[in-house]
């Protein structure tokens, strides 16, 4: 076939690759906690220990019900930033096939 006027259909195979589909959703509490830790660390420049003390003062605990430590806070920030970077990645589009049928 020489042009699309004679075509009954066009088959297009497009491959879309993204890493953001592998991420599970954060609960509202997890999202709030990450945003709060990020704000306290980046904008208010508190240490991880100071952030842990601040959050503990307001009744926040670890997933296992323990008092928050500097290590917990570091993990919350680190994992949240990795998650943000993955969501920010643009998908990769690859045209595999175009056939005029």
C-alpha distances in whole Angstrom, upper triangle without the diagonal:
4,6,8,9,7,7,11,12,12,14,16,19,22,25,28,32,35,39,40,39,41,44,46,48,51,54,55,58,56,55,58,60,57,57,61,61,59,61,64,63,61,62,66,66,68,68,67,70,71,68,69,72,71,68,71,74,71,71,68,68,65,63,66,68,70,71,68,69,68,65,64,63,62,59,58,57,56,53,53,52,49,48,47,46,43,42,42,39,36,33,31,27,24,21,20,16,13,10,7,8
4,7,9,8,9,13,14,13,16,17,20,23,26,29,32,35,39,40,40,42,45,47,48,52,54,56,59,57,55,58,60,57,57,61,61,58,60,64,62,60,62,65,65,68,68,67,70,71,68,69,72,71,69,71,74,71,71,68,68,66,64,67,69,71,72,69,69,68,66,64,63,62,60,59,57,56,54,53,52,49,48,47,46,43,42,42,39,36,33,31,27,25,21,21,17,14,12,9,11
4,6,6,7,11,12,11,14,16,19,21,25,27,31,34,37,38,38,41,43,45,46,50,52,53,56,55,52,55,58,55,55,58,59,56,58,61,60,58,59,63,63,65,66,65,68,69,66,67,70,69,66,69,71,69,69,66,66,64,62,65,67,69,70,67,67,66,64,62,61,60,58,57,56,54,52,51,50,48,46,45,44,41,40,40,37,34,31,29,25,23,20,20,17,13,11,8,11
4,5,5,8,9,8,12,14,17,19,23,25,29,32,36,36,35,38,41,43,44,47,49,50,54,52,50,53,55,53,52,56,57,54,56,59,58,56,57,61,61,63,64,63,66,67,63,65,68,66,64,67,69,66,66,63,64,62,59,62,65,66,67,65,65,64,62,60,59,58,56,54,54,52,50,49,48,46,44,43,42,40,38,38,35,32,29,28,24,22,19,19,16,12,10,7,9
4,6,8,10,11,15,17,21,23,26,29,32,35,39,39,38,41,44,46,46,50,52,53,56,55,52,55,58,55,55,59,60,57,58,62,61,59,60,64,64,66,67,66,69,70,66,68,71,69,67,70,72,69,69,66,66,64,62,65,67,69,70,67,68,67,65,63,62,61,59,58,57,55,53,52,51,49,47,46,45,43,41,41,39,35,33,31,27,26,22,23,19,16,14,10,11
4,7,9,11,14,17,20,23,27,29,33,36,40,40,39,42,44,46,47,51,53,54,57,56,54,57,59,57,56,60,61,59,60,64,63,61,62,66,66,68,69,67,71,71,68,69,72,70,68,71,73,70,70,67,67,65,63,66,68,70,71,69,69,68,66,64,64,62,60,59,58,56,54,53,52,50,48,48,46,44,43,42,40,37,34,32,28,27,23,23,19,15,13,9,9
4,5,7,11,13,17,20,23,26,29,32,36,37,35,38,41,43,44,47,49,51,54,52,50,54,56,53,53,57,58,56,57,61,60,58,59,63,63,65,66,64,67,68,65,65,69,67,65,67,70,67,67,64,64,62,59,62,65,66,68,65,66,65,63,61,60,59,57,55,55,53,51,50,49,47,45,44,43,41,39,39,37,34,31,29,25,24,20,19,16,12,10,6,6
4,7,10,13,17,20,23,26,29,32,36,36,34,37,40,41,42,46,48,49,53,51,49,53,55,53,53,56,57,55,57,60,60,58,59,63,63,65,65,64,67,67,64,65,68,66,64,66,69,66,65,62,62,60,58,61,63,65,66,64,65,64,62,60,59,58,56,54,54,53,50,49,49,47,44,44,43,40,39,39,37,34,31,29,26,24,21,20,17,14,11,8,6
4,7,10,13,16,19,22,26,28,32,32,31,34,36,38,39,42,44,46,49,48,46,49,51,49,49,53,54,51,53,57,56,54,56,59,60,61,62,60,63,64,60,61,64,63,60,63,65,62,62,59,59,57,54,57,59,62,63,60,61,60,58,56,56,55,52,51,50,49,46,45,45,43,41,40,39,37,35,35,33,30,27,26,22,21,17,17,14,11,8,6,5
4,6,10,13,16,19,22,25,29,30,28,31,34,36,37,40,43,44,47,46,44,47,49,47,47,50,51,49,51,54,53,51,53,56,57,58,59,57,60,61,58,59,62,60,58,61,63,60,60,57,57,55,52,55,58,59,61,58,59,58,56,54,53,52,49,48,48,46,44,43,42,40,38,38,36,34,32,33,30,27,24,22,19,17,14,13,10,7,6,5,6
4,7,10,13,16,20,23,26,27,25,28,31,33,34,38,40,42,45,43,42,45,47,44,45,48,49,47,49,52,51,50,51,55,55,56,56,55,58,59,55,56,60,58,56,58,61,58,58,54,54,52,49,52,55,57,58,55,56,55,53,51,51,49,47,46,45,44,41,40,40,37,35,35,34,31,30,31,28,25,22,20,16,15,11,10,7,6,5,6,7
4,6,10,13,16,19,23,24,23,25,28,30,32,35,38,39,42,40,39,42,44,41,41,45,46,43,45,49,48,46,48,51,51,53,53,51,55,55,52,53,56,55,53,55,58,55,55,52,51,49,47,50,52,54,55,52,53,52,50,48,47,46,43,42,42,40,38,37,36,34,32,32,31,28,27,27,24,21,18,16,13,11,8,8,6,5,7,9,11
4,7,10,13,16,20,21,20,22,25,28,29,33,35,37,40,38,37,40,41,39,39,43,43,41,43,47,45,44,46,49,49,50,50,49,52,53,50,50,54,53,50,53,55,53,53,49,49,46,44,47,49,51,52,50,50,49,47,45,45,43,41,40,39,37,35,34,34,31,29,30,28,25,25,25,22,19,16,14,11,9,6,5,5,7,9,12,13
4,6,10,13,17,18,17,20,23,25,27,30,33,35,37,35,33,37,38,36,36,40,40,38,40,43,42,40,42,45,45,47,47,45,49,49,46,47,51,49,47,50,52,50,50,46,46,44,41,44,47,48,49,47,47,46,43,42,41,40,37,36,36,34,32,31,30,28,26,26,24,22,21,21,18,16,12,10,7,6,5,6,7,9,12,15,17
4,7,10,13,15,14,17,20,22,24,27,31,33,35,33,31,35,36,33,34,37,37,35,38,41,39,38,40,43,43,44,44,42,46,47,43,44,48,47,44,47,50,48,47,44,43,41,38,41,44,45,46,44,44,43,40,39,38,37,34,33,33,31,28,28,27,25,23,23,22,19,19,19,16,14,10,8,6,5,6,7,10,12,15,18,20
4,7,10,12,11,14,16,19,21,24,27,29,32,29,27,31,32,29,30,34,34,31,34,37,36,34,36,40,39,41,41,39,42,43,40,41,44,43,41,43,46,44,44,40,40,37,35,38,41,42,43,40,41,39,37,36,35,33,31,30,29,28,25,25,24,21,20,20,18,15,15,15,13,10,6,6,5,6,9,10,13,15,18,21,23
4,7,9,9,11,14,17,19,22,25,28,30,27,25,29,30,27,28,31,31,29,32,34,33,32,34,37,37,38,38,36,39,40,37,38,41,41,38,41,43,42,41,38,37,35,33,35,38,39,40,37,37,36,34,32,32,30,28,27,26,24,22,22,21,18,17,17,16,12,13,14,10,9,6,5,7,8,12,13,16,18,22,25,27
4,6,7,9,11,14,16,19,22,24,26,23,22,25,26,23,24,28,27,25,28,31,29,28,31,34,33,34,34,32,36,37,33,34,38,37,34,37,40,38,38,34,34,31,29,32,35,36,37,34,34,33,30,29,28,27,24,23,23,21,18,18,17,15,13,14,12,9,9,10,8,7,5,7,9,12,15,16,20,22,25,28,30
4,5,6,8,11,14,16,20,22,24,20,19,23,23,20,22,25,24,23,26,28,27,26,29,31,31,32,31,29,32,34,30,31,35,34,31,34,37,35,35,31,30,28,26,29,31,32,33,30,30,29,27,25,25,23,21,20,20,18,15,15,15,12,10,11,10,6,8,10,8,9,8,10,13,15,18,20,23,25,29,32,33
4,5,6,9,11,13,17,19,20,18,16,20,21,18,19,23,22,21,23,26,25,24,27,29,29,30,30,28,31,32,29,29,33,32,29,32,34,32,32,28,28,26,24,27,30,31,31,29,29,28,26,24,24,22,20,19,18,17,14,13,13,11,8,9,9,6,5,8,8,9,9,12,14,17,20,22,25,27,30,33,34
4,6,8,10,13,16,19,21,18,18,21,22,20,21,25,25,23,26,29,28,27,30,32,32,33,33,30,33,34,31,31,35,34,31,33,36,34,33,29,29,27,24,27,30,31,32,30,31,30,28,26,26,25,22,20,21,19,16,16,16,14,11,13,13,9,9,12,11,12,10,13,15,17,20,21,24,26,29,31,33
4,7,10,12,16,19,20,17,17,21,21,19,21,24,24,23,26,28,27,27,29,32,31,32,31,28,31,33,29,29,33,32,29,31,34,32,31,28,27,24,22,25,27,29,30,28,28,28,25,23,23,23,19,18,19,17,14,14,15,13,10,13,13,9,10,13,13,14,13,15,17,20,22,23,26,29,31,34,35
4,6,9,12,15,17,14,13,17,17,15,17,20,20,19,22,25,24,24,26,28,28,28,28,25,28,29,26,26,29,29,26,28,31,29,28,24,24,21,19,22,24,26,27,24,25,25,23,20,20,20,17,15,16,15,11,11,13,11,8,10,11,8,8,12,13,15,14,17,20,22,25,26,29,31,34,37,38
4,6,9,13,14,12,12,16,16,15,17,20,20,20,23,25,24,25,27,29,29,29,28,25,28,29,25,25,28,28,24,26,29,27,26,22,22,19,17,20,22,24,25,23,25,25,23,20,20,20,17,15,17,16,12,12,14,13,10,12,14,12,11,15,16,18,17,20,23,25,28,29,32,34,36,39,40
4,6,9,11,9,9,13,14,13,15,18,18,18,21,23,23,23,25,27,28,27,27,25,27,28,24,24,27,26,23,25,27,25,24,20,20,19,16,20,21,23,24,22,24,24,23,20,19,20,17,15,16,17,13,12,14,14,10,12,15,13,11,15,17,18,19,22,24,27,30,31,34,35,38,40,41
4,6,8,6,6,9,10,10,12,14,15,15,18,19,20,21,22,24,25,24,24,21,24,24,20,20,23,22,19,21,23,21,20,17,17,15,13,17,18,20,21,19,21,21,20,17,16,17,15,12,13,15,11,10,13,13,10,11,15,14,12,16,18,20,21,24,27,30,33,34,37,39,41,44,45
4,5,5,6,9,10,11,12,14,15,16,18,20,21,22,23,24,26,25,25,22,24,24,21,20,23,21,18,19,22,19,18,15,15,15,13,16,17,19,20,18,21,22,21,17,17,19,17,13,15,17,14,12,16,17,14,15,18,17,16,19,22,24,24,28,30,33,36,37,40,41,44,46,47
4,6,5,6,9,10,11,12,14,15,16,18,20,21,22,22,24,23,24,22,24,23,19,19,22,20,16,18,20,17,17,14,15,15,14,18,18,20,20,19,21,22,22,18,17,19,18,14,16,18,16,13,16,18,15,15,19,19,17,20,23,25,26,29,32,35,38,39,42,43,46,48,49
4,5,5,6,9,10,10,12,14,15,16,18,20,20,21,22,21,22,19,20,20,16,16,18,16,13,15,17,14,13,10,12,12,11,15,14,16,16,15,18,19,19,15,14,17,16,12,14,17,15,13,16,18,16,16,20,20,19,21,24,27,28,32,34,37,40,42,44,46,49,51,52
4,5,5,6,9,10,11,12,14,15,16,18,19,20,21,20,20,17,19,19,15,15,18,17,13,15,18,15,15,11,12,11,10,14,14,16,16,14,16,17,16,13,12,14,12,9,11,13,11,9,13,14,12,13,17,17,16,19,21,24,25,29,32,35,38,39,42,44,47,49,50
4,5,5,6,9,10,11,12,14,15,16,17,19,20,19,20,18,20,20,16,16,19,17,14,17,19,17,17,14,15,14,14,18,18,19,19,17,19,18,18,15,13,15,14,10,11,13,11,8,11,13,11,11,15,15,14,16,19,22,23,27,30,33,36,38,40,42,45,47,49
4,6,5,6,9,10,10,12,14,15,16,16,18,17,19,17,19,18,14,15,17,15,12,15,16,14,14,12,14,14,14,18,17,19,18,15,18,18,18,15,13,15,15,11,12,15,14,11,14,16,14,14,17,19,17,19,22,25,27,30,33,36,39,41,44,45,49,51,52
4,5,5,6,8,10,11,12,14,15,15,16,15,16,13,15,15,11,11,14,12,9,12,14,12,12,9,11,11,12,15,15,15,14,12,14,14,15,11,9,12,12,8,9,12,12,10,13,15,14,14,17,19,18,20,23,26,28,31,34,37,40,42,45,47,50,52,54
4,5,5,6,9,10,10,12,13,14,15,14,15,13,15,15,12,12,15,14,12,15,17,15,16,12,13,13,13,17,17,18,17,13,15,14,14,11,9,10,10,6,6,9,9,6,9,12,11,11,14,15,15,16,19,23,25,28,31,34,38,39,42,44,48,50,52
4,6,5,6,9,10,10,11,13,14,14,15,14,17,16,12,14,16,14,12,16,17,16,17,14,16,16,17,20,20,20,19,16,17,16,17,14,12,13,13,10,9,12,12,9,10,13,12,11,14,16,15,16,20,22,25,28,31,35,38,40,43,45,48,50,52
4,5,5,6,9,10,10,11,12,12,13,12,14,13,9,11,13,11,9,13,14,12,14,12,14,15,16,20,19,19,17,14,15,14,16,14,10,12,13,10,9,13,14,11,13,16,15,14,18,20,19,20,23,26,29,32,35,38,42,44,47,48,52,54,56
4,5,5,6,8,10,10,10,9,10,9,11,10,7,9,12,10,9,12,14,13,14,12,13,13,15,18,18,17,15,12,12,11,12,11,7,9,10,8,6,10,12,10,11,14,14,14,17,19,19,20,23,26,28,32,35,38,41,43,47,48,52,54,56
4,6,5,6,8,9,10,10,11,10,14,13,10,12,15,13,12,16,17,17,18,15,17,17,18,21,21,21,19,15,15,13,14,13,10,10,11,9,6,10,11,9,9,12,13,12,14,17,17,17,20,23,26,29,32,36,39,41,44,46,49,52,54
4,5,5,5,7,8,9,12,12,15,13,10,13,15,12,12,16,17,16,18,16,18,19,21,24,23,23,20,17,17,15,17,16,12,13,15,12,10,13,15,12,12,16,16,14,17,20,19,19,22,25,28,31,34,38,41,44,47,48,52,54,56
4,6,6,5,6,6,8,9,11,9,7,10,12,9,10,14,14,14,16,15,17,17,20,23,22,21,18,15,15,13,15,14,11,12,14,12,10,14,16,14,14,18,18,17,19,22,22,22,25,28,31,34,38,41,44,46,50,51,55,57,59
4,6,6,5,5,7,7,10,9,7,11,13,12,12,15,17,17,19,17,18,18,20,23,23,21,19,15,14,12,13,13,10,10,13,11,9,11,14,13,12,16,17,16,18,21,21,21,24,27,30,33,36,39,43,45,48,50,54,56,58
4,6,5,8,10,11,14,13,11,15,17,15,16,19,20,20,22,20,21,21,23,26,26,25,22,19,18,15,17,17,13,12,15,14,10,12,15,13,12,15,17,15,16,20,20,19,22,25,28,31,34,37,41,43,47,48,52,54,57
4,6,8,11,13,16,14,12,16,17,15,16,19,20,19,22,20,23,23,25,28,28,26,24,20,20,17,19,19,15,15,18,16,13,16,18,16,15,19,20,17,19,22,22,21,24,27,30,33,36,40,43,46,49,50,54,56,58
4,6,9,12,13,11,10,14,14,12,14,17,17,17,20,19,21,22,25,27,26,25,22,19,18,16,19,18,15,15,18,17,14,17,20,18,17,21,22,20,22,25,25,24,27,30,34,36,40,43,46,49,52,54,57,59,62
4,7,9,12,10,10,13,14,13,15,18,18,19,21,20,21,22,24,27,26,24,21,18,17,14,16,17,13,13,17,16,13,16,19,17,16,20,21,20,21,25,25,24,27,30,33,36,39,43,46,48,52,54,57,60,62
4,7,8,6,6,10,10,10,12,14,15,16,18,17,18,19,22,24,23,21,18,15,14,11,14,15,11,12,15,15,13,15,18,17,17,20,22,21,23,26,26,26,29,32,35,38,41,44,48,50,53,55,59,61,63
4,5,5,6,9,10,10,12,14,15,17,19,17,18,18,21,23,22,19,16,13,11,8,11,12,10,10,13,14,12,14,17,17,17,20,22,21,23,25,26,26,29,32,35,38,41,44,48,50,53,55,59,62,64
4,5,5,6,9,10,11,12,14,16,17,14,15,14,17,19,19,16,13,10,8,5,7,9,6,6,10,10,10,12,14,15,15,18,19,20,21,24,25,25,28,31,34,36,40,43,46,48,51,54,57,60,62
4,5,5,6,9,10,10,12,15,15,14,14,14,17,19,18,15,12,9,7,4,8,10,8,9,12,13,13,15,17,18,19,21,23,23,25,27,28,29,31,35,37,40,43,46,50,51,55,57,61,63,65
4,5,5,6,9,10,11,13,14,13,15,15,19,20,19,17,13,11,9,8,12,12,10,11,15,14,14,17,19,19,19,22,24,24,25,28,29,29,32,35,38,41,44,47,51,53,56,58,61,64,66
4,5,5,6,8,10,11,13,11,12,13,16,18,17,15,12,9,9,7,11,10,7,10,12,11,11,14,16,15,17,20,20,20,23,25,25,26,29,32,35,38,41,44,48,50,53,55,58,61,63
4,5,5,6,8,10,11,9,9,10,14,15,14,12,8,5,5,6,9,8,6,9,12,11,12,15,16,16,18,20,21,22,24,26,26,28,30,34,36,39,42,45,49,50,54,56,59,62,63
4,6,5,6,9,10,10,11,12,16,17,15,13,9,8,8,9,12,11,10,13,15,15,15,18,20,20,21,24,25,25,27,29,30,31,34,37,39,42,46,49,52,54,57,59,63,65,67
4,6,5,7,9,9,11,13,17,18,16,15,11,10,11,11,14,13,11,14,16,15,15,18,20,19,20,24,24,24,26,29,29,29,33,36,38,41,45,48,51,53,56,58,61,64,65
4,5,5,7,5,8,10,13,15,13,12,9,8,10,11,13,11,9,13,14,12,14,17,18,17,19,22,22,22,25,27,26,28,31,34,36,39,43,46,49,51,54,56,59,61,63
4,5,5,5,7,9,13,14,11,10,7,6,9,11,13,12,11,15,16,14,16,19,20,19,22,24,24,25,28,29,29,31,34,37,39,42,45,48,52,53,56,58,61,64,65
4,6,7,10,13,16,17,14,13,10,10,12,14,17,15,14,18,19,17,19,22,23,22,24,27,27,27,30,32,32,33,36,39,41,45,48,51,54,56,59,61,64,66,68
4,6,9,13,15,17,14,14,11,11,14,16,18,16,14,18,19,17,18,22,22,21,23,26,25,26,29,30,30,31,35,38,40,43,46,49,52,54,57,59,62,64,65
4,6,10,13,14,10,11,9,10,13,15,17,15,14,18,19,16,19,22,22,21,24,26,25,26,29,30,30,32,35,38,40,43,46,49,52,54,57,58,61,64,65
4,7,10,11,9,9,8,7,11,13,14,11,11,15,15,13,15,18,18,17,20,22,22,23,26,27,27,29,31,35,36,39,42,45,49,50,53,55,58,60,62
4,7,8,5,5,5,5,9,12,13,10,11,14,14,12,15,18,17,17,20,22,22,23,26,27,27,29,32,35,36,39,42,45,48,50,53,55,58,60,61
4,5,5,5,6,5,8,11,11,7,9,12,11,10,14,15,15,15,19,20,19,21,24,24,25,27,29,33,34,37,40,43,46,47,50,52,55,58,59
4,6,7,10,9,12,14,13,10,12,14,12,11,15,16,14,15,19,19,18,21,23,23,24,27,29,32,32,35,38,41,44,45,48,50,53,56,56
4,6,9,10,12,15,14,11,14,16,14,14,18,19,17,19,22,22,22,24,27,27,27,30,32,35,36,38,41,44,47,48,51,53,56,58,59
4,7,9,12,15,15,12,14,17,16,15,19,20,19,20,23,24,24,26,29,29,29,32,34,37,38,41,44,46,49,50,53,56,58,61,62
4,6,9,12,12,10,13,15,15,15,18,20,19,20,23,24,24,26,29,29,30,32,34,38,39,42,45,47,51,52,55,57,60,63,64
4,6,10,11,9,11,14,14,14,17,19,19,20,23,24,24,26,28,29,30,32,34,38,39,42,45,48,51,53,56,58,61,64,65
4,7,8,6,7,10,11,11,13,15,16,16,19,21,21,23,25,26,27,29,31,35,36,39,42,45,49,50,53,55,58,61,63
4,5,5,6,9,10,11,13,14,16,17,19,20,21,23,25,26,27,29,31,35,36,39,43,45,49,50,53,56,59,62,63
4,5,5,6,9,10,11,12,14,15,17,18,20,21,23,25,26,27,29,33,35,37,41,44,47,49,52,54,58,61,62
4,5,5,6,9,10,10,12,14,15,16,18,20,21,23,24,26,27,31,33,35,39,41,45,46,50,52,55,58,60
4,5,5,6,9,10,11,12,14,16,16,18,20,21,23,24,26,30,31,34,38,40,44,45,48,51,54,57,58
4,5,5,6,9,10,11,12,14,15,16,18,20,21,23,25,28,30,33,37,39,43,44,48,50,53,56,58
4,6,5,6,9,10,11,12,14,15,17,19,20,21,23,27,29,31,35,38,41,43,46,48,52,55,56
4,5,5,6,8,10,11,12,14,15,17,18,20,22,25,27,29,33,35,39,40,44,46,49,52,54
4,6,6,6,9,10,11,12,14,16,17,18,20,24,26,29,32,35,38,40,43,45,48,51,53
4,6,5,6,9,10,10,12,14,15,16,19,22,24,27,31,34,37,39,42,44,48,51,52
4,5,5,6,9,10,11,13,15,16,17,21,23,25,29,32,35,37,40,43,46,49,51
4,5,5,6,9,10,11,12,14,16,19,21,23,27,30,33,34,38,40,44,46,48
4,5,5,6,9,10,11,12,15,18,20,23,26,29,33,34,38,40,43,46,47
4,5,5,6,9,10,11,13,16,19,21,25,28,31,33,37,39,42,45,47
4,5,5,6,9,10,11,15,16,19,23,25,29,30,34,36,40,43,44
4,5,5,6,9,10,14,15,18,21,24,28,29,33,35,38,41,43
4,5,5,6,9,12,14,18,21,24,27,29,33,35,38,41,43
4,5,5,6,10,13,15,19,22,25,27,31,33,36,39,41
4,5,5,9,10,13,16,19,23,25,28,30,34,36,38
4,6,8,10,13,16,19,23,25,28,30,33,35,37
4,6,9,13,16,19,22,25,28,29,33,35,38
4,6,9,12,16,19,21,25,27,30,33,35
4,7,9,13,16,19,22,23,27,29,32
4,6,10,13,15,18,20,24,26,29
4,7,10,12,16,18,21,24,27
4,7,9,12,14,18,21,23
4,6,9,12,15,18,21
4,6,8,12,15,17
4,7,10,14,16
4,6,10,12
4,7,10
4,6
4
